[in-house]
């Protein structure tokens, strides 16, 4: 139960803070690492929804823990 709560907190952080920051940096202007910003946005999206789903159901990327 503790790990599910922790996963929910981390998922909320990734989806509510990490993903918007990555998308903002991507569209804010030309930077030296546009590819890095795309990578960070994709990783925040994938990990955020994976952890949120695992926190909700107890299954981690379709594997029962």
C-alpha positions as CSV (number, residue, x, y, z in Angstrom):
1,X,0.0,0.0,0.0
2,X,2.8,2.4,0.8
3,X,4.4,1.9,-2.6
4,X,1.0,2.6,-4.4
5,X,0.7,5.9,-2.5
6,X,4.3,6.8,-3.3
7,X,3.7,5.9,-7.0
8,X,0.6,8.1,-7.0
9,X,2.6,11.0,-5.6
10,X,5.4,10.6,-8.2
11,X,2.9,10.2,-11.0
12,X,1.1,13.4,-10.0
13,X,4.5,15.2,-9.9
14,X,5.4,13.9,-13.4
15,X,2.1,14.7,-15.0
16,X,1.3,18.0,-13.3
17,X,4.8,19.5,-13.1
18,X,7.3,17.6,-15.3
19,X,5.2,17.2,-18.5
20,X,4.1,20.9,-18.6
21,X,7.6,22.1,-18.1
22,X,9.0,19.9,-20.8
23,X,6.3,21.0,-23.2
24,X,6.8,24.6,-22.3
25,X,10.6,24.3,-22.9
26,X,9.9,22.6,-26.2
27,X,7.6,25.5,-27.5
28,X,9.2,28.4,-25.7
29,X,11.8,29.0,-28.2
30,X,14.8,27.5,-30.0
31,X,17.0,25.9,-27.6
32,X,20.2,24.0,-27.8
33,X,18.5,20.7,-27.0
34,X,15.2,20.4,-28.7
35,X,15.5,16.7,-29.0
36,X,16.2,16.4,-25.3
37,X,12.9,18.3,-24.6
38,X,11.0,15.9,-26.8
39,X,12.6,13.0,-25.0
40,X,11.7,14.4,-21.6
41,X,8.1,15.1,-22.5
42,X,7.6,11.5,-23.8
43,X,9.3,10.0,-20.7
44,X,7.2,12.2,-18.3
45,X,4.0,11.2,-20.2
46,X,4.8,7.5,-20.3
47,X,6.1,7.2,-16.7
48,X,3.4,9.4,-15.3
49,X,0.5,7.3,-16.8
50,X,2.3,4.0,-16.0
51,X,2.8,4.9,-12.4
52,X,-0.7,6.3,-12.1
53,X,-2.2,3.2,-13.5
54,X,-0.1,1.1,-11.2
55,X,-1.1,3.1,-8.2
56,X,-4.7,2.7,-9.1
57,X,-4.8,-1.0,-10.0
58,X,-1.8,-2.5,-8.4
59,X,-0.6,-3.7,-11.8
60,X,2.7,-2.3,-13.1
61,X,2.8,-2.1,-16.9
62,X,0.4,-5.1,-17.1
63,X,2.5,-7.3,-14.6
64,X,0.9,-8.2,-11.3
65,X,3.2,-7.1,-8.4
